[in-house]
Each structure stands twice: as C-alpha cells, then as structure tokens.
Amino acid sequence: MAKAKQELTWTEIDPASLPEEQGALYAEYKQAYAAMKAARAAFEQSFQAAAPKGKRIVCGYNFGKLSIALADDVAKPKQASGTLAEWMAQQARAGR
C-alpha cells in the first residue's frame, strides 16, 4: 500500500529572530554548508581534465554513494526569472 503524501505548509522565518542558541547553530550550519559547497566544487572540477573534448563529467551523491556520468558539454540552461506573483499564477494554472 502506498504512503499518503503529506501536504506541508512552509513558513519562511528571519534567522535574526531565532533565540540566541538556535541562531548560533544556524550560523554554524550555514558556514559548514558554504564550506561543503566549495569543497564539492573543487572535487568535481578535479575530474574535468579527464573528460573527452565536448564532454563533461557530472557527479551524483544519492543515498551517500558517489556516482559519475559523462554528459555533453553544453551551457547550463538559464534560470527562469520573473516575479513571485507570476510564479504563483503558473503554479495555480498547473493545479498546485
């Protein structure tokens, strides 16, 4: 039997409004996250010299396992831009 999908309601909070202890832990988390992203970027970049011309090596980390794949070296797609109201209208049209 499939699990029922739970709908979550997200509320954004201002980290500055956290109590001192949680604020310090959040700042520590953000610092560790930034360090992890920099280390991950350096690690992934170290593979690129081994990629054949016109290809790039892509890393995956699902379930704590390291996987790599060879992909075409194409520019990353541009991130969509727009207003929050436009995004919300698009979500409503999609029934979300």
Secondary structure as GFF3:
##gff-version 3
##sequence-region A 1 96
A	DSSP	three_ten_helix	15	17	.	.	.	ID=ss1
A	DSSP	alpha_helix	20	45	.	.	.	ID=ss2
A	DSSP	three_ten_helix	48	50	.	.	.	ID=ss3
A	DSSP	beta_strand	55	60	.	.	.	ID=ss4
A	DSSP	three_ten_helix	62	64	.	.	.	ID=ss5
A	DSSP	beta_strand	67	72	.	.	.	ID=ss6
A	DSSP	alpha_helix	84	93	.	.	.	ID=ss7
###
